[in-house]
Amino acid sequence: MITGIEIKKFQCHKETYIEFSPKVNVIKGESRSGKSAIMRAFKWAFFNRPTGEGFKSSFANKKDDIEVSVFFDDDQYITRRKGKQNQYLTGDLELSAVGFDVPDEIKAITKIKEINFQGQHDKYFLLGETAGFVGKTLSEFVGLGIIDEKTKIINKIINETNMRSKINEEDLKKAEEKLLSFSHLNEIEIVIGTISDLLKEQTQSAKRIYQLKNILFNIQKEKQTIEESKKFLEIRPKYQNLMARISRWKKLEKKRNDINLILRNLEIHRERIESAEKILTIKPMCQDLKSLMDKFAIQLSALNKINSIRSAIKTAKSQRTEALHTRSLLLKRKEELSTALDFCQYCGAEKKHWRK
């Protein structure tokens, strides 16, 4: 029985160890959380498939090995490792893994075949098959085909032995009849030789009878096995009922997951609605604020224009003051020149001709 699995650098598993209980184990989780990767890890360890390194984890470096170890209840284990070396490990053995081949030492430990795996999208085992196919498969399980074949061989041997015994008895009777008519020693010796040959054949027949008894004993054992198989077949309805319940449970589990998804979506929409309600609550305030901002922008523009006009007026006043100052200087200079000159600066008449 499998007790645990350790997965390293395999698909989405960086380093995972799972310990199984002795009874039914259920692994559940969200999509892309690594559930199917666990089944692929089992198949890679048991059947050496798939090949290549397409399943190497994104957590792994180029030099890291991919490794899957499976543990069993008899203190045995197998390890499938791929990296610098492509090999199986168990105990002190290191076995090469070539192509799709699995070493016989590993098969002897796992005792696992393809039929022991039920995939996520596979049909349920035997439930959808015809009655003939189910009967044939169960016969293969319990070895009924082997029993039929052995029975045919045994019946053939019994018939051949019976025929030879009859022939030997007839020959013996003939030999005894001849003994009555024998009167000479030579003839008696011949008869004795014939009897010896018949006795040898009888000894061989006895050996064959002994072998047949052993075969009949084995048949009895096989019959007991068949009886046990019939008991197994009696629990088939219970098995089918159990599988039906498991199917219903899976459907209910799927519905529960769908409901949880709907509830999560409703929670997200509720949060969005609350955010929208808050936005609608502050919308009038935002509109008032926008109106005030527009008025403030208009007033700020007007203020900028007033400041510009004030600056222009200040500049004009400064220029006017400067011009008046320049004019006063020019008038003063003019008066000084008029006082100093002997002629009129306007008409050019000499000062002596001016009217007094």
C-alpha positions in Angstrom: 0.0 0.0 0.0 1.2 3.5 -0.9 1.9 5.6 2.2 3.3 8.8 0.7 4.8 10.7 -2.2 7.5 13.3 -2.5 7.6 15.6 -5.6 10.6 17.9 -6.4 10.8 20.3 -9.4 7.9 18.5 -11.2 5.5 20.9 -13.0 4.0 23.3 -10.5 5.5 21.5 -7.5 8.7 22.9 -6.1 9.0 20.5 -3.2 5.9 18.7 -2.0 5.4 15.8 0.4 2.0 14.1 0.8 1.3 11.4 3.5 -1.7 9.2 2.8 -4.0 7.6 5.3 -4.6 3.8 5.3 -8.2 4.4 4.0 -9.6 6.5 1.2 -7.7 9.7 0.4 -9.2 12.8 -1.3 -7.0 15.6 -2.7 -8.9 18.7 -3.5 -8.0 22.3 -4.4 -8.6 25.1 -6.9 -7.8 24.8 -10.6 -4.1 24.8 -11.5 -3.1 24.1 -7.9 -1.3 20.9 -8.8 -3.8 18.1 -8.3 -3.5 16.6 -11.8 0.3 17.0 -11.5 0.3 14.6 -8.6 -1.3 11.9 -10.8 1.2 12.6 -13.6 4.0 12.3 -11.0 2.7 8.8 -10.0 2.5 7.7 -13.7 6.0 9.0 -14.4 7.3 7.1 -11.4 5.4 3.9 -12.2 5.4 3.7 -16.0 8.4 5.9 -17.0 6.1 8.2 -19.1 6.2 10.8 -20.5 9.8 11.1 -21.8 11.7 14.4 -22.2 11.8 17.3 -19.7 8.6 19.1 -20.7 7.3 18.6 -17.1 10.3 20.2 -15.5 9.2 22.9 -12.9 9.6 26.6 -13.5 11.2 26.7 -10.1 14.1 24.5 -11.3 17.4 25.6 -12.7 19.1 23.9 -15.6 21.3 21.9 -13.2 18.4 20.8 -10.9 17.2 17.2 -11.0 13.5 16.3 -11.4 12.6 13.7 -8.6 9.5 11.8 -7.6 9.7 9.3 -4.7 6.8 6.9 -3.7 6.8 5.2 -0.3 5.1 1.9 0.6 4.0 0.4 3.9 6.6 -2.4 3.9 9.4 0.2 4.3 10.2 0.0 0.6 10.3 3.0 -1.8 11.1 3.9 -5.4 12.6 7.1 -6.6 12.4 8.3 -10.3 15.2 10.9 -11.0 16.1 12.7 -14.1 18.9 15.2 -14.5 22.5 14.4 -15.3 21.5 10.7 -14.9 18.2 9.2 -16.0 17.6 6.4 -13.4 15.5 4.6 -10.8 16.6 4.2 -7.2 15.4 1.7 -4.6 17.4 0.6 -1.5 21.0 0.2 -2.6 20.1 -0.3 -6.3 20.6 2.3 -9.0 18.8 1.3 -12.2 18.9 3.0 -15.6 15.6 4.2 -17.1 15.7 3.8 -20.9 12.8 4.8 -23.2 9.5 3.6 -21.7 11.0 0.6 -20.0 10.6 0.1 -16.2 13.1 -2.2 -14.5 11.7 -5.5 -13.2 12.9 -4.7 -9.7 10.7 -1.6 -9.7 7.7 -3.5 -11.0 8.1 -6.1 -8.3 7.9 -3.3 -5.6 5.0 -1.3 -7.1 2.8 -4.1 -8.4 0.9 -1.3 -10.3 -0.5 -1.6 -13.8 -2.3 0.9 -16.2 -5.7 -0.6 -15.1 -5.1 0.6 -11.6 -5.4 4.3 -12.7 -8.6 6.1 -13.2 -8.1 9.5 -15.0 -10.1 12.6 -14.5 -11.8 12.3 -17.9 -11.8 8.5 -18.1 -15.0 6.5 -18.0 -15.8 4.8 -14.7 -14.2 1.3 -14.5 -16.6 -1.4 -15.9 -19.8 0.6 -15.2 -20.4 1.6 -18.8 -19.4 -1.8 -20.3 -21.5 -4.7 -21.5 -22.2 -7.7 -19.2 -20.0 -9.9 -21.5 -17.0 -7.6 -21.2 -17.5 -7.3 -17.4 -17.7 -11.1 -17.1 -14.6 -11.6 -19.2 -12.6 -9.0 -17.3 -13.6 -10.4 -13.9 -12.7 -13.9 -15.2 -9.2 -12.6 -16.1 -8.9 -11.1 -12.6 -9.7 -14.4 -10.8 -8.0 -16.7 -13.3 -11.1 -18.6 -14.6 -9.6 -18.7 -18.1 -6.5 -20.5 -16.7 -8.7 -23.0 -14.9 -10.7 -23.8 -18.1 -7.5 -24.3 -20.0 -5.9 -26.5 -17.4 -9.2 -28.5 -17.1 -9.1 -29.2 -20.9 -5.5 -30.4 -20.7 -6.3 -32.6 -17.7 -9.3 -34.2 -19.5 -7.2 -34.9 -22.5 -4.5 -36.6 -20.4 -7.2 -38.6 -18.5 -8.7 -39.8 -21.8 -5.3 -40.7 -23.2 -4.4 -42.6 -20.0 -7.7 -44.5 -20.0 -7.3 -45.5 -23.6 -3.7 -46.7 -22.9 -4.9 -48.6 -19.8 -7.6 -50.4 -21.8 -5.0 -51.3 -24.5 -2.6 -52.5 -21.8 -5.4 -54.6 -20.2 -6.3 -56.1 -23.5 -2.6 -56.9 -24.2 -2.3 -58.4 -20.7 -5.3 -60.6 -21.3 -3.9 -61.8 -24.6 -0.6 -62.5 -22.9 -2.3 -64.6 -20.2 -4.2 -66.5 -22.9 -0.9 -67.2 -24.6 0.6 -68.5 -21.4 -2.0 -71.3 -21.3 -0.8 -72.6 -24.6 2.9 -72.2 -23.9 4.6 -75.6 -23.3 8.2 -74.8 -24.0 10.7 -72.7 -22.1 11.5 -70.5 -25.0 8.0 -69.6 -25.5 7.7 -69.0 -21.7 10.7 -66.6 -21.9 9.0 -64.7 -24.7 5.9 -64.4 -22.6 7.8 -63.3 -19.6 9.5 -60.6 -21.7 6.1 -59.5 -23.0 4.8 -59.4 -19.4 7.8 -57.3 -18.3 7.1 -54.8 -21.1 3.5 -54.7 -20.0 4.5 -54.2 -16.4 6.7 -51.3 -17.4 3.8 -49.7 -19.2 1.6 -50.4 -16.2 4.3 -48.6 -14.0 4.3 -45.7 -16.3 0.4 -45.7 -16.2 0.6 -45.7 -12.4 2.9 -42.7 -12.5 0.5 -40.9 -14.8 -2.4 -41.8 -12.5 -0.4 -40.3 -9.6 0.2 -37.2 -11.6 -3.5 -37.0 -12.4 -4.3 -37.2 -8.7 -2.1 -34.3 -8.1 -3.8 -32.4 -10.9 -7.2 -33.2 -9.4 -6.0 -31.9 -6.1 -4.9 -28.7 -7.8 -8.4 -28.5 -9.4 -9.9 -28.7 -6.0 -7.8 -25.7 -4.9 -8.9 -23.9 -8.1 -12.5 -24.6 -7.3 -12.0 -23.1 -3.8 -10.5 -20.0 -5.6 -13.6 -19.9 -7.8 -15.9 -20.0 -4.8 -14.0 -17.1 -3.3 -14.3 -15.3 -6.6 -18.1 -15.9 -6.5 -18.1 -14.2 -3.1 -16.4 -11.3 -4.7 -19.0 -11.1 -7.4 -21.7 -11.0 -4.8 -20.4 -7.7 -3.5 -20.6 -6.2 -7.0 -24.0 -4.5 -6.4 -22.6 -2.9 -3.3 -19.6 -1.7 -5.3 -21.8 -0.2 -8.0 -23.9 1.5 -5.3 -20.7 2.9 -3.9 -19.6 4.2 -7.3 -23.0 5.8 -7.8 -22.8 7.6 -4.5 -19.3 8.7 -5.4 -20.6 10.1 -8.7 -23.4 11.9 -6.9 -20.9 13.3 -4.4 -18.7 14.6 -7.2 -21.7 16.3 -8.8 -22.7 17.9 -5.5 -19.0 18.9 -5.0 -19.0 20.6 -8.4 -22.3 22.4 -7.6 -20.8 23.5 -4.2 -17.8 24.9 -6.0 -20.1 26.7 -8.5 -22.1 28.2 -5.7 -18.9 29.4 -3.9 -17.8 31.0 -7.2 -21.2 32.7 -7.5 -21.0 34.0 -3.9 -17.5 35.3 -4.5 -18.7 37.1 -7.6 -21.7 38.5 -5.7 -19.3 39.8 -3.0 -17.2 41.5 -5.6 -20.3 43.1 -7.2 -21.5 44.2 -3.7 -18.2 46.0 -3.1 -18.4 47.6 -6.5 -22.0 48.8 -5.7 -20.9 50.2 -2.4 -18.1 52.1 -4.1 -20.6 53.4 -6.7 -23.0 54.5 -4.0 -20.2 56.4 -2.2 -19.3 58.1 -5.5 -22.9 59.0 -6.1 -23.1 60.5 -2.5 -20.1 62.8 -3.1 -21.1 63.7 -6.6 -23.2 66.9 -5.6 -20.2 68.0 -3.5 -17.9 67.5 -6.5 -20.3 69.4 -8.7 -20.3 72.4 -6.2 -16.6 72.2 -5.9 -16.3 72.2 -9.7 -18.5 75.3 -9.8 -16.4 77.1 -7.2 -13.3 76.1 -9.1 -14.7 77.5 -12.3 -15.6 80.8 -10.5 -12.2 80.9 -8.9 -10.5 80.4 -12.3 -12.6 83.3 -13.8 -11.7 85.5 -10.8 -8.1 84.5 -11.0 -8.0 85.3 -14.7 -9.6 88.7 -14.0 -7.1 89.3 -11.2 -4.2 88.5 -13.5 -5.6 91.0 -16.1 -6.0 93.6 -13.3 -2.4 93.0 -12.2 -1.3 93.3 -15.8 -3.1 96.6 -16.2 -1.7 97.8 -12.9 1.8 96.9 -14.1 1.2 98.7 -17.4 -0.2 101.8 -15.5 2.8 101.7 -13.1 5.2 101.5 -16.1 3.3 104.4 -17.9 3.5 106.5 -14.7 7.2 105.8 -14.4 7.7 106.8 -18.0 5.5 110.0 -17.5 7.5 110.9 -14.4 10.7 110.4 -16.3 9.4 112.4 -19.3 8.3 115.3 -17.0 11.7 115.2 -15.3 13.4 115.3 -18.7 11.2 118.2 -19.8 11.9 120.2 -16.7 15.6 119.7 -17.2 15.3 120.8 -20.8 13.2 123.9 -19.8 15.7 124.8 -17.2 18.5 124.3 -19.7 16.7 126.4 -22.1 16.3 129.3 -19.7 20.0 129.0 -18.8 20.8 129.2 -22.5 18.4 132.1 -23.0 20.1 134.1 -20.2 23.5 133.3 -21.5 22.9 134.1 -25.2 22.8 137.6 -26.9 20.1 136.7 -29.4 16.6 135.3 -29.3 16.5 131.7 -29.5 13.2 131.8 -31.4 13.7 134.7 -33.9 17.4 135.2 -33.8 17.2 138.9 -33.2 20.1 140.3 -31.2 19.4 141.3 -27.7 20.1 145.0 -28.3 17.2 145.1 -30.7 14.7 143.6 -28.2 11.9 145.7 -27.0 12.1 146.9 -23.6 
